[in-house]
Amino acid sequence: MIYCLIMASTAGIDLARAVKQKMAANARKYPTDTDRGRYQ
């Protein structure tokens, strides 16, 4: 985990922004209002 943080810092990646973008993409791909209660 520490190595990943160091690599992100070295590469100039804003981890908070990257995580927010990933969560937004997942929310679009897997909407909770249509998938709630279904486990497959």
PDB file of N, CA, C and O in Angstrom, chain B, residues numbered from 101:
ATOM      1  N   MET B 101       0.827  -1.184   0.000  1.00  0.00           N
ATOM      2  CA  MET B 101       0.000   0.000   0.000  1.00  0.00           C
ATOM      3  C   MET B 101       0.876   1.255   0.000  1.00  0.00           C
ATOM      4  O   MET B 101       0.616   2.203  -0.741  1.00  0.00           O
ATOM      5  N   ILE B 102       1.896   1.250   0.823  1.00  0.00           N
ATOM      6  CA  ILE B 102       2.785   2.409   0.885  1.00  0.00           C
ATOM      7  C   ILE B 102       3.468   2.620  -0.461  1.00  0.00           C
ATOM      8  O   ILE B 102       3.642   3.756  -0.903  1.00  0.00           O
ATOM      9  N   TYR B 103       3.856   1.523  -1.112  1.00  0.00           N
ATOM     10  CA  TYR B 103       4.496   1.619  -2.422  1.00  0.00           C
ATOM     11  C   TYR B 103       3.550   2.276  -3.425  1.00  0.00           C
ATOM     12  O   TYR B 103       3.975   3.107  -4.228  1.00  0.00           O
ATOM     13  N   CYS B 104       2.283   1.911  -3.381  1.00  0.00           N
ATOM     14  CA  CYS B 104       1.293   2.507  -4.291  1.00  0.00           C
ATOM     15  C   CYS B 104       1.151   4.002  -4.039  1.00  0.00           C
ATOM     16  O   CYS B 104       1.030   4.784  -4.983  1.00  0.00           O
ATOM     17  N   LEU B 105       1.165   4.400  -2.781  1.00  0.00           N
ATOM     18  CA  LEU B 105       1.069   5.820  -2.447  1.00  0.00           C
ATOM     19  C   LEU B 105       2.288   6.585  -2.959  1.00  0.00           C
ATOM     20  O   LEU B 105       2.158   7.692  -3.482  1.00  0.00           O
ATOM     21  N   ILE B 106       3.453   6.000  -2.810  1.00  0.00           N
ATOM     22  CA  ILE B 106       4.684   6.636  -3.290  1.00  0.00           C
ATOM     23  C   ILE B 106       4.664   6.748  -4.811  1.00  0.00           C
ATOM     24  O   ILE B 106       5.027   7.787  -5.363  1.00  0.00           O
ATOM     25  N   MET B 107       4.240   5.684  -5.489  1.00  0.00           N
ATOM     26  CA  MET B 107       4.168   5.705  -6.959  1.00  0.00           C
ATOM     27  C   MET B 107       3.181   6.762  -7.440  1.00  0.00           C
ATOM     28  O   MET B 107       3.465   7.482  -8.398  1.00  0.00           O
ATOM     29  N   ALA B 108       2.035   6.862  -6.792  1.00  0.00           N
ATOM     30  CA  ALA B 108       1.042   7.860  -7.183  1.00  0.00           C
ATOM     31  C   ALA B 108       1.601   9.263  -6.989  1.00  0.00           C
ATOM     32  O   ALA B 108       1.407  10.138  -7.834  1.00  0.00           O
ATOM     33  N   SER B 109       2.284   9.472  -5.891  1.00  0.00           N
ATOM     34  CA  SER B 109       2.883  10.778  -5.629  1.00  0.00           C
ATOM     35  C   SER B 109       3.946  11.108  -6.671  1.00  0.00           C
ATOM     36  O   SER B 109       4.001  12.233  -7.167  1.00  0.00           O
ATOM     37  N   THR B 110       4.781  10.142  -7.001  1.00  0.00           N
ATOM     38  CA  THR B 110       5.834  10.338  -7.997  1.00  0.00           C
ATOM     39  C   THR B 110       5.247  10.618  -9.375  1.00  0.00           C
ATOM     40  O   THR B 110       5.776  11.438 -10.126  1.00  0.00           O
ATOM     41  N   ALA B 111       4.154   9.937  -9.706  1.00  0.00           N
ATOM     42  CA  ALA B 111       3.518  10.106 -11.014  1.00  0.00           C
ATOM     43  C   ALA B 111       2.629  11.342 -11.075  1.00  0.00           C
ATOM     44  O   ALA B 111       2.129  11.699 -12.142  1.00  0.00           O
ATOM     45  N   GLY B 112       2.434  11.989  -9.941  1.00  0.00           N
ATOM     46  CA  GLY B 112       1.612  13.197  -9.923  1.00  0.00           C
ATOM     47  C   GLY B 112       0.120  12.910  -9.967  1.00  0.00           C
ATOM     48  O   GLY B 112      -0.661  13.735 -10.443  1.00  0.00           O
ATOM     49  N   ILE B 113      -0.276  11.752  -9.476  1.00  0.00           N
ATOM     50  CA  ILE B 113      -1.686  11.370  -9.482  1.00  0.00           C
ATOM     51  C   ILE B 113      -2.336  11.840  -8.186  1.00  0.00           C
ATOM     52  O   ILE B 113      -1.836  11.566  -7.095  1.00  0.00           O
ATOM     53  N   ASP B 114      -3.443  12.544  -8.315  1.00  0.00           N
ATOM     54  CA  ASP B 114      -4.224  12.970  -7.157  1.00  0.00           C
ATOM     55  C   ASP B 114      -5.140  11.813  -6.780  1.00  0.00           C
ATOM     56  O   ASP B 114      -6.154  11.576  -7.438  1.00  0.00           O
ATOM     57  N   LEU B 115      -4.782  11.095  -5.721  1.00  0.00           N
ATOM     58  CA  LEU B 115      -5.519   9.888  -5.361  1.00  0.00           C
ATOM     59  C   LEU B 115      -6.966  10.176  -4.983  1.00  0.00           C
ATOM     60  O   LEU B 115      -7.857   9.402  -5.332  1.00  0.00           O
ATOM     61  N   ALA B 116      -7.213  11.259  -4.287  1.00  0.00           N
ATOM     62  CA  ALA B 116      -8.589  11.591  -3.902  1.00  0.00           C
ATOM     63  C   ALA B 116      -9.449  11.797  -5.146  1.00  0.00           C
ATOM     64  O   ALA B 116     -10.582  11.321  -5.211  1.00  0.00           O
ATOM     65  N   ARG B 117      -8.913  12.497  -6.116  1.00  0.00           N
ATOM     66  CA  ARG B 117      -9.653  12.737  -7.362  1.00  0.00           C
ATOM     67  C   ARG B 117      -9.842  11.436  -8.143  1.00  0.00           C
ATOM     68  O   ARG B 117     -10.921  11.186  -8.679  1.00  0.00           O
ATOM     69  N   ALA B 118      -8.809  10.617  -8.209  1.00  0.00           N
ATOM     70  CA  ALA B 118      -8.892   9.351  -8.937  1.00  0.00           C
ATOM     71  C   ALA B 118      -9.931   8.425  -8.315  1.00  0.00           C
ATOM     72  O   ALA B 118     -10.677   7.758  -9.033  1.00  0.00           O
ATOM     73  N   VAL B 119      -9.982   8.379  -6.996  1.00  0.00           N
ATOM     74  CA  VAL B 119     -10.963   7.528  -6.314  1.00  0.00           C
ATOM     75  C   VAL B 119     -12.373   8.045  -6.559  1.00  0.00           C
ATOM     76  O   VAL B 119     -13.287   7.258  -6.804  1.00  0.00           O
ATOM     77  N   LYS B 120     -12.559   9.360  -6.497  1.00  0.00           N
ATOM     78  CA  LYS B 120     -13.886   9.936  -6.760  1.00  0.00           C
ATOM     79  C   LYS B 120     -14.343   9.635  -8.184  1.00  0.00           C
ATOM     80  O   LYS B 120     -15.510   9.316  -8.408  1.00  0.00           O
ATOM     81  N   GLN B 121     -13.424   9.735  -9.147  1.00  0.00           N
ATOM     82  CA  GLN B 121     -13.772   9.431 -10.534  1.00  0.00           C
ATOM     83  C   GLN B 121     -14.136   7.962 -10.696  1.00  0.00           C
ATOM     84  O   GLN B 121     -15.078   7.633 -11.417  1.00  0.00           O
ATOM     85  N   LYS B 122     -13.400   7.080 -10.036  1.00  0.00           N
ATOM     86  CA  LYS B 122     -13.680   5.646 -10.119  1.00  0.00           C
ATOM     87  C   LYS B 122     -15.028   5.318  -9.487  1.00  0.00           C
ATOM     88  O   LYS B 122     -15.784   4.505 -10.019  1.00  0.00           O
ATOM     89  N   MET B 123     -15.329   5.944  -8.363  1.00  0.00           N
ATOM     90  CA  MET B 123     -16.610   5.703  -7.705  1.00  0.00           C
ATOM     91  C   MET B 123     -17.766   6.215  -8.554  1.00  0.00           C
ATOM     92  O   MET B 123     -18.821   5.584  -8.607  1.00  0.00           O
ATOM     93  N   ALA B 124     -17.578   7.349  -9.218  1.00  0.00           N
ATOM     94  CA  ALA B 124     -18.618   7.880 -10.103  1.00  0.00           C
ATOM     95  C   ALA B 124     -18.829   6.954 -11.295  1.00  0.00           C
ATOM     96  O   ALA B 124     -19.966   6.723 -11.704  1.00  0.00           O
ATOM     97  N   ALA B 125     -17.750   6.425 -11.852  1.00  0.00           N
ATOM     98  CA  ALA B 125     -17.865   5.494 -12.979  1.00  0.00           C
ATOM     99  C   ALA B 125     -18.584   4.219 -12.552  1.00  0.00           C
ATOM    100  O   ALA B 125     -19.417   3.698 -13.293  1.00  0.00           O
ATOM    101  N   ASN B 126     -18.268   3.715 -11.363  1.00  0.00           N
ATOM    102  CA  ASN B 126     -18.940   2.518 -10.861  1.00  0.00           C
ATOM    103  C   ASN B 126     -20.419   2.786 -10.601  1.00  0.00           C
ATOM    104  O   ASN B 126     -21.256   1.913 -10.834  1.00  0.00           O
ATOM    105  N   ALA B 127     -20.747   3.974 -10.125  1.00  0.00           N
ATOM    106  CA  ALA B 127     -22.152   4.316  -9.873  1.00  0.00           C
ATOM    107  C   ALA B 127     -22.940   4.347 -11.177  1.00  0.00           C
ATOM    108  O   ALA B 127     -24.105   3.948 -11.210  1.00  0.00           O
ATOM    109  N   ARG B 128     -22.311   4.818 -12.248  1.00  0.00           N
ATOM    110  CA  ARG B 128     -22.990   4.820 -13.551  1.00  0.00           C
ATOM    111  C   ARG B 128     -23.127   3.404 -14.097  1.00  0.00           C
ATOM    112  O   ARG B 128     -24.148   3.056 -14.689  1.00  0.00           O
ATOM    113  N   LYS B 129     -22.102   2.597 -13.896  1.00  0.00           N
ATOM    114  CA  LYS B 129     -22.098   1.239 -14.441  1.00  0.00           C
ATOM    115  C   LYS B 129     -23.006   0.303 -13.646  1.00  0.00           C
ATOM    116  O   LYS B 129     -23.644  -0.580 -14.219  1.00  0.00           O
ATOM    117  N   TYR B 130     -23.065   0.492 -12.343  1.00  0.00           N
ATOM    118  CA  TYR B 130     -23.849  -0.381 -11.464  1.00  0.00           C
ATOM    119  C   TYR B 130     -24.813   0.459 -10.618  1.00  0.00           C
ATOM    120  O   TYR B 130     -24.577   0.655  -9.426  1.00  0.00           O
ATOM    121  N   PRO B 131     -25.892   0.952 -11.226  1.00  0.00           N
ATOM    122  CA  PRO B 131     -26.830   1.800 -10.468  1.00  0.00           C
ATOM    123  C   PRO B 131     -27.529   1.005  -9.361  1.00  0.00           C
ATOM    124  O   PRO B 131     -28.009  -0.105  -9.588  1.00  0.00           O
ATOM    125  N   THR B 132     -27.577   1.586  -8.175  1.00  0.00           N
ATOM    126  CA  THR B 132     -28.156   0.873  -7.035  1.00  0.00           C
ATOM    127  C   THR B 132     -29.673   0.794  -7.111  1.00  0.00           C
ATOM    128  O   THR B 132     -30.261  -0.129  -6.547  1.00  0.00           O
ATOM    129  N   ASP B 133     -30.316   1.718  -7.780  1.00  0.00           N
ATOM    130  CA  ASP B 133     -31.779   1.691  -7.830  1.00  0.00           C
ATOM    131  C   ASP B 133     -32.314   0.541  -8.673  1.00  0.00           C
ATOM    132  O   ASP B 133     -33.459   0.128  -8.485  1.00  0.00           O
ATOM    133  N   THR B 134     -31.517   0.016  -9.594  1.00  0.00           N
ATOM    134  CA  THR B 134     -31.981  -1.096 -10.425  1.00  0.00           C
ATOM    135  C   THR B 134     -31.442  -2.443  -9.955  1.00  0.00           C
ATOM    136  O   THR B 134     -32.013  -3.480 -10.291  1.00  0.00           O
ATOM    137  N   ASP B 135     -30.368  -2.449  -9.196  1.00  0.00           N
ATOM    138  CA  ASP B 135     -29.734  -3.712  -8.809  1.00  0.00           C
ATOM    139  C   ASP B 135     -29.928  -4.072  -7.342  1.00  0.00           C
ATOM    140  O   ASP B 135     -29.440  -5.115  -6.907  1.00  0.00           O
ATOM    141  N   ARG B 136     -30.604  -3.268  -6.587  1.00  0.00           N
ATOM    142  CA  ARG B 136     -30.745  -3.509  -5.149  1.00  0.00           C
ATOM    143  C   ARG B 136     -31.496  -4.816  -4.879  1.00  0.00           C
ATOM    144  O   ARG B 136     -32.568  -5.057  -5.434  1.00  0.00           O
ATOM    145  N   GLY B 137     -30.919  -5.643  -4.025  1.00  0.00           N
ATOM    146  CA  GLY B 137     -31.577  -6.872  -3.613  1.00  0.00           C
ATOM    147  C   GLY B 137     -31.364  -8.055  -4.535  1.00  0.00           C
ATOM    148  O   GLY B 137     -31.862  -9.147  -4.262  1.00  0.00           O
ATOM    149  N   ARG B 138     -30.643  -7.860  -5.607  1.00  0.00           N
ATOM    150  CA  ARG B 138     -30.384  -8.972  -6.526  1.00  0.00           C
ATOM    151  C   ARG B 138     -28.925  -9.385  -6.420  1.00  0.00           C
ATOM    152  O   ARG B 138     -28.018  -8.594  -6.680  1.00  0.00           O
ATOM    153  N   TYR B 139     -28.718 -10.616  -6.041  1.00  0.00           N
ATOM    154  CA  TYR B 139     -27.352 -11.138  -5.958  1.00  0.00           C
ATOM    155  C   TYR B 139     -27.221 -12.288  -6.940  1.00  0.00           C
ATOM    156  O   TYR B 139     -27.987 -13.250  -6.887  1.00  0.00           O
ATOM    157  N   GLN B 140     -26.259 -12.188  -7.827  1.00  0.00           N
ATOM    158  CA  GLN B 140     -26.057 -13.248  -8.814  1.00  0.00           C
ATOM    159  C   GLN B 140     -24.603 -13.580  -8.918  1.00  0.00           C
ATOM    160  O   GLN B 140     -24.223 -14.453  -9.699  1.00  0.00           O
TER     161      GLN B 140
END
